[in-house]
Amino acid sequence: VIIALLLIWLAATEGIAPLVLALIPAWSIAGMLCVRAFMVKAPIRYIPRIDEKELGQELTLVVIPALITDEKALRAVMDQMEKHMLAARLNCCRYAVLGAFADADKPELKGEKELLRLAEKLTQELNKKYPSEDKLFYYLHRRRELNEADGIYMGRERKRGAVCDLVALLSEGKCESFCTVTDML
């Protein structure tokens, strides 16, 4: 509060307009400085980690649902998947991107096949970069279906439908909803 008041007082010496314009930035700067000061004094606490021995041989699939709009978005989500793996590094975990394209007036748009090929290539590169007995990384992409109520093509039921499709793929081997699956899980 003292820092914010000091910054506001300095702005007030220049007139009423700078005073009004300085209120929010002064408060934000003061808040940021207070948080920094408390962080320096706060003790570091470590978050407990899951003991893999308790999990046994069961595998866990870490899934990142993503809307793939362009190459930049694809590369970003693949990078995010790699970071998730590096953050945990548990032998019982596998990582997957559950991708979908944005709604459209057609089932397939120009350039999407190239994005899917790039997704497969990036997944293969990650699996080569981090070799293991089983593949660590997967990319699954749902195809668009016609939503007759809205008159557009989209992933069936968006997020809930994506999770249901993934469960069907893993439990029953059904992959009709997917246009791309890099290796079977």
Residue frames as qw, qx, qy, qz and C-alpha x, y, z in Angstrom:
[[0.000, 0.887, 0.462, 0.000, 0.00, 0.00, 0.00],
 [0.312, -0.783, 0.104, 0.528, 2.84, 2.37, 0.85],
 [0.387, -0.132, 0.603, 0.685, 4.52, 1.72, -2.49],
 [0.193, 0.608, 0.680, 0.362, 1.23, 2.26, -4.34],
 [0.134, -0.926, -0.292, 0.197, 0.58, 5.50, -2.45],
 [0.389, -0.580, 0.305, 0.647, 4.11, 6.72, -3.18],
 [0.326, 0.135, 0.679, 0.644, 3.70, 6.04, -6.91],
 [0.052, 0.779, 0.597, 0.186, 0.29, 7.74, -6.94],
 [0.270, -0.855, -0.101, 0.431, 1.69, 10.75, -5.06],
 [0.382, -0.318, 0.468, 0.731, 4.48, 11.07, -7.65],
 [0.200, 0.419, 0.705, 0.536, 1.90, 11.00, -10.45],
 [0.100, -0.853, -0.502, 0.098, -0.29, 13.54, -8.62],
 [0.326, -0.616, 0.081, 0.713, 2.51, 16.12, -8.68],
 [0.201, -0.019, 0.601, 0.773, 2.02, 16.27, -12.45],
 [0.418, 0.008, -0.161, -0.894, -1.74, 16.92, -12.34],
 [0.701, 0.026, 0.460, -0.544, -5.05, 15.11, -12.18],
 [0.822, 0.411, -0.252, -0.303, -4.81, 13.24, -15.53],
 [0.443, 0.434, -0.765, 0.176, -1.51, 11.47, -14.68],
 [0.338, -0.240, 0.706, -0.575, -2.92, 10.69, -11.24],
 [0.819, 0.170, 0.222, -0.501, -5.96, 8.91, -12.69],
 [0.773, 0.473, -0.405, -0.119, -3.85, 7.07, -15.28],
 [0.232, 0.497, -0.767, 0.332, -1.37, 5.97, -12.60],
 [0.668, -0.331, 0.372, -0.553, -3.85, 4.35, -10.20],
 [0.982, 0.069, 0.038, -0.169, -4.08, 0.86, -11.75],
 [0.723, 0.466, -0.412, 0.300, -0.41, 0.52, -12.79],
 [0.073, -0.598, 0.557, -0.571, 0.73, 1.77, -9.36],
 [0.783, -0.270, 0.347, -0.440, -1.46, -0.76, -7.59],
 [0.961, 0.248, -0.119, -0.020, -0.26, -3.57, -9.90],
 [0.485, 0.581, -0.499, 0.422, 3.41, -2.70, -9.42],
 [0.333, -0.527, 0.534, -0.570, 2.99, -2.50, -5.66],
 [0.918, -0.104, 0.195, -0.328, 1.23, -5.86, -5.59],
 [0.860, 0.398, -0.284, 0.144, 3.93, -7.47, -7.73],
 [0.220, 0.609, -0.561, 0.516, 6.68, -6.12, -5.45],
 [0.599, -0.410, 0.445, -0.524, 4.89, -7.41, -2.35],
 [0.985, 0.082, 0.019, -0.153, 4.50, -10.87, -3.85],
 [0.663, 0.527, -0.424, 0.322, 8.20, -10.91, -4.77],
 [0.109, -0.593, 0.562, -0.567, 9.16, -9.88, -1.22],
 [0.795, -0.251, 0.356, -0.423, 7.01, -12.62, 0.33],
 [0.943, 0.288, -0.164, -0.029, 8.35, -15.23, -2.12],
 [0.391, 0.602, -0.569, 0.402, 11.91, -14.50, -1.04],
 [0.281, -0.426, 0.625, -0.591, 11.00, -15.08, 2.62],
 [0.887, -0.054, 0.069, -0.453, 8.62, -18.02, 2.09],
 [0.457, -0.383, 0.799, 0.077, 10.08, -21.47, 2.77],
 [0.464, 0.283, -0.675, -0.500, 10.27, -23.87, -0.17],
 [0.687, -0.045, 0.625, -0.368, 7.86, -26.79, 0.11],
 [0.112, 0.228, -0.854, -0.454, 8.14, -29.77, -2.15],
 [0.782, 0.047, -0.039, -0.620, 5.05, -31.46, -3.54],
 [0.595, -0.239, 0.766, -0.052, 5.02, -35.17, -2.71],
 [0.407, 0.373, -0.650, -0.522, 5.43, -37.49, -5.66],
 [0.933, -0.022, 0.022, -0.359, 3.55, -40.70, -6.38],
 [0.380, -0.462, 0.798, 0.079, 5.57, -43.77, -5.54],
 [0.566, 0.326, -0.569, -0.499, 5.62, -45.91, -8.67],
 [0.138, 0.114, -0.973, 0.149, 5.92, -49.07, -6.59],
 [0.357, 0.251, 0.639, -0.633, 2.44, -48.47, -5.20],
 [0.578, 0.437, -0.135, -0.676, 1.00, -48.28, -8.72],
 [0.779, 0.020, 0.625, 0.039, 2.29, -51.70, -9.72],
 [0.401, 0.001, 0.673, 0.622, 2.33, -52.50, -13.42],
 [0.291, 0.775, 0.553, -0.095, -0.71, -50.37, -14.31],
 [0.378, 0.179, 0.268, 0.868, -0.18, -47.76, -16.99],
 [0.053, 0.751, 0.382, -0.536, -1.45, -44.20, -16.78],
 [0.424, 0.470, 0.439, 0.637, -2.25, -42.20, -19.90],
 [0.109, -0.587, -0.176, 0.783, -1.74, -38.46, -19.55],
 [0.371, 0.566, 0.618, 0.401, -3.99, -36.90, -22.20],
 [0.072, -0.416, -0.028, 0.906, -3.83, -33.34, -23.49],
 [0.413, 0.682, 0.599, 0.063, -6.98, -32.37, -25.40],
 [0.214, -0.444, 0.206, 0.845, -6.13, -29.73, -28.00],
 [0.536, 0.771, 0.292, -0.182, -7.75, -27.72, -30.74],
 [0.560, -0.162, 0.444, 0.680, -5.32, -27.79, -33.65],
 [0.336, 0.852, 0.222, -0.334, -5.74, -24.64, -35.70],
 [0.510, 0.809, -0.293, 0.015, -2.37, -24.41, -37.44],
 [0.783, 0.258, -0.443, 0.351, 1.23, -25.64, -37.36],
 [0.042, 0.518, -0.459, 0.720, 2.14, -23.30, -34.51],
 [0.705, -0.360, 0.211, -0.573, -0.64, -24.69, -32.30],
 [0.970, 0.057, -0.233, -0.034, 0.38, -28.25, -33.16],
 [0.581, 0.385, -0.485, 0.528, 4.02, -27.66, -32.30],
 [0.235, -0.518, 0.383, -0.728, 3.03, -25.93, -29.06],
 [0.853, -0.282, 0.116, -0.423, 0.90, -28.83, -27.85],
 [0.915, 0.174, -0.315, 0.180, 3.56, -31.37, -28.80],
 [0.289, 0.492, -0.481, 0.666, 6.09, -29.31, -26.83],
 [0.537, -0.453, 0.275, -0.656, 3.66, -29.24, -23.91],
 [0.972, -0.093, -0.141, -0.164, 3.35, -33.03, -24.04],
 [0.707, 0.318, -0.440, 0.453, 7.14, -33.38, -23.87],
 [0.047, -0.513, 0.422, -0.746, 7.26, -31.01, -20.88],
 [0.798, -0.354, 0.084, -0.480, 4.63, -33.08, -19.07],
 [0.952, 0.056, -0.274, 0.127, 6.78, -36.16, -19.55],
 [0.485, 0.417, -0.429, 0.638, 9.91, -34.39, -18.35],
 [0.342, -0.549, 0.270, -0.713, 8.11, -33.03, -15.28],
 [0.866, -0.301, 0.165, -0.364, 6.99, -36.47, -14.08],
 [0.354, 0.521, -0.776, -0.034, 9.31, -39.06, -15.65],
 [0.675, -0.170, 0.617, -0.368, 7.35, -42.01, -14.34],
 [0.047, -0.198, 0.913, 0.353, 7.86, -45.35, -16.08],
 [0.237, 0.401, 0.873, -0.144, 4.14, -46.13, -15.75],
 [0.281, 0.718, 0.231, -0.593, 3.01, -43.03, -17.70],
 [0.431, 0.280, 0.597, 0.616, 2.33, -42.61, -21.40],
 [0.050, 0.539, 0.117, -0.833, 1.46, -39.28, -22.99],
 [0.325, 0.436, 0.732, 0.411, -1.03, -38.46, -25.72],
 [0.165, 0.234, -0.036, -0.957, -2.41, -35.46, -27.52],
 [0.300, 0.509, 0.806, -0.031, -6.10, -35.80, -28.29],
 [0.056, -0.254, 0.228, 0.938, -6.42, -33.39, -31.19],
 [0.350, 0.658, 0.666, -0.006, -9.34, -32.00, -33.13],
 [0.230, 0.221, 0.292, 0.902, -9.74, -29.33, -35.77],
 [0.211, 0.247, 0.290, -0.900, -12.01, -26.31, -35.37],
 [0.521, 0.532, 0.612, -0.268, -15.62, -26.45, -36.57],
 [0.046, -0.283, 0.542, 0.790, -16.01, -26.08, -40.34],
 [0.662, 0.359, 0.081, -0.653, -18.56, -26.18, -43.11],
 [0.771, 0.363, -0.491, -0.182, -16.83, -29.23, -44.67],
 [0.939, -0.341, -0.029, 0.047, -15.49, -32.46, -43.16],
 [0.755, -0.203, 0.156, 0.604, -11.96, -31.62, -44.26],
 [0.159, 0.967, -0.017, -0.196, -10.21, -28.34, -45.08],
 [0.684, 0.626, -0.235, 0.292, -7.16, -27.59, -47.17],
 [0.172, 0.668, -0.552, 0.468, -3.88, -28.16, -45.36],
 [0.722, -0.467, 0.305, -0.410, -5.25, -30.44, -42.65],
 [0.988, 0.098, -0.091, 0.079, -3.75, -33.64, -44.06],
 [0.508, 0.565, -0.383, 0.525, -0.33, -31.97, -43.94],
 [0.337, -0.620, 0.400, -0.585, -0.91, -31.06, -40.28],
 [0.934, -0.231, 0.146, -0.231, -1.79, -34.66, -39.47],
 [0.868, 0.321, -0.223, 0.306, 1.36, -35.91, -41.22],
 [0.169, 0.647, -0.417, 0.615, 3.37, -33.36, -39.23],
 [0.661, -0.512, 0.284, -0.469, 1.72, -34.58, -36.00],
 [1.000, -0.009, -0.013, 0.027, 2.74, -38.15, -36.81],
 [0.644, 0.511, -0.297, 0.486, 6.29, -37.02, -37.63],
 [0.135, -0.668, 0.389, -0.620, 6.61, -35.00, -34.40],
 [0.855, -0.370, 0.190, -0.310, 5.31, -37.95, -32.38],
 [0.948, 0.187, -0.129, 0.225, 7.85, -40.28, -33.99],
 [0.368, 0.634, -0.352, 0.582, 10.62, -37.76, -33.27],
 [0.468, -0.617, 0.352, -0.527, 9.64, -37.61, -29.60],
 [0.972, -0.174, 0.111, -0.114, 9.61, -41.40, -29.36],
 [0.801, 0.385, -0.215, 0.404, 13.09, -41.51, -30.93],
 [0.064, 0.708, -0.342, 0.614, 14.35, -38.76, -28.63],
 [0.468, -0.408, 0.588, -0.519, 13.14, -40.68, -25.53],
 [0.601, 0.129, -0.747, -0.253, 13.50, -44.37, -26.40],
 [0.503, -0.259, 0.657, -0.499, 11.82, -46.94, -24.17],
 [0.261, 0.057, 0.961, 0.075, 10.47, -50.48, -24.42],
 [0.233, 0.691, 0.683, 0.032, 7.00, -49.15, -25.18],
 [0.216, 0.512, 0.211, 0.804, 6.32, -45.91, -26.97],
 [0.192, -0.349, -0.508, 0.764, 5.87, -42.97, -24.62],
 [0.188, 0.397, 0.017, -0.898, 4.10, -40.54, -26.95],
 [0.292, 0.421, 0.830, 0.220, 0.95, -40.83, -29.03],
 [0.199, 0.208, -0.087, -0.954, -1.13, -38.54, -31.19],
 [0.198, 0.452, 0.869, 0.033, -4.85, -39.18, -31.71],
 [0.132, 0.161, -0.135, -0.969, -6.97, -36.96, -33.91],
 [0.389, 0.450, 0.748, -0.294, -10.74, -37.06, -34.12],
 [0.143, 0.263, 0.603, 0.739, -12.51, -36.54, -37.42],
 [0.308, 0.113, 0.147, -0.933, -15.29, -34.05, -37.85],
 [0.100, 0.392, 0.910, 0.094, -18.85, -35.28, -38.04],
 [0.141, -0.429, -0.357, -0.818, -21.89, -33.39, -39.26],
 [0.020, 0.315, 0.668, -0.674, -23.82, -31.77, -36.43],
 [0.052, 0.507, 0.704, 0.495, -27.23, -31.55, -38.07],
 [0.211, -0.812, -0.481, 0.255, -28.66, -29.23, -35.40],
 [0.210, -0.762, 0.102, 0.604, -26.00, -26.56, -36.08],
 [0.705, 0.701, 0.106, -0.020, -25.34, -27.45, -39.71],
 [0.135, 0.833, -0.536, 0.027, -21.57, -27.64, -39.23],
 [0.882, 0.105, -0.427, 0.168, -18.89, -30.30, -39.10],
 [0.229, -0.736, 0.468, -0.433, -17.25, -30.70, -35.69],
 [0.243, 0.180, -0.919, 0.252, -15.81, -33.26, -33.31],
 [0.550, -0.463, -0.625, -0.304, -18.70, -35.21, -31.82],
 [0.587, -0.752, -0.298, -0.029, -19.77, -33.65, -28.52],
 [0.142, 0.853, -0.352, 0.359, -16.47, -31.79, -28.28],
 [0.030, -0.566, 0.737, -0.369, -14.63, -32.60, -25.02],
 [0.704, -0.139, 0.564, -0.409, -17.00, -35.14, -23.50],
 [0.895, 0.407, 0.006, -0.184, -17.23, -36.92, -26.84],
 [0.423, 0.678, -0.582, 0.149, -13.44, -36.91, -27.14],
 [0.294, -0.423, 0.769, -0.379, -13.05, -38.60, -23.77],
 [0.833, 0.115, 0.401, -0.364, -15.78, -41.14, -24.60],
 [0.781, 0.570, -0.238, -0.087, -14.10, -41.91, -27.94],
 [0.171, 0.632, -0.714, 0.247, -10.75, -42.35, -26.21],
 [0.552, -0.237, 0.691, -0.401, -12.24, -44.73, -23.64],
 [0.889, 0.324, 0.173, -0.275, -13.89, -46.72, -26.45],
 [0.580, 0.662, -0.473, 0.042, -10.57, -46.91, -28.27],
 [0.028, -0.534, 0.773, -0.340, -8.68, -48.09, -25.20],
 [0.569, -0.113, 0.688, -0.436, -11.29, -50.53, -23.90],
 [0.786, 0.357, 0.452, -0.222, -12.85, -51.89, -27.09],
 [0.489, -0.126, 0.584, 0.635, -10.37, -51.01, -29.81],
 [0.355, 0.771, 0.518, 0.105, -13.00, -48.90, -31.61],
 [0.325, -0.420, 0.127, 0.838, -11.36, -46.11, -33.54],
 [0.328, 0.625, 0.610, 0.361, -14.05, -45.04, -36.01],
 [0.081, -0.964, -0.224, 0.117, -14.09, -41.53, -34.55],
 [0.397, -0.701, 0.337, 0.487, -10.38, -41.06, -35.14],
 [0.701, 0.708, -0.077, -0.041, -8.76, -40.19, -38.45],
 [0.456, 0.603, -0.565, 0.332, -5.23, -40.47, -37.02],
 [0.801, -0.571, 0.159, -0.086, -3.90, -42.76, -34.30],
 [0.341, 0.681, -0.639, 0.110, -0.12, -43.07, -34.05],
 [0.304, 0.154, -0.917, 0.205, 0.29, -46.72, -33.04],
 [0.657, -0.512, -0.438, -0.339, -2.25, -48.53, -30.95],
 [0.264, -0.638, 0.485, -0.536, -2.02, -47.98, -27.22]]
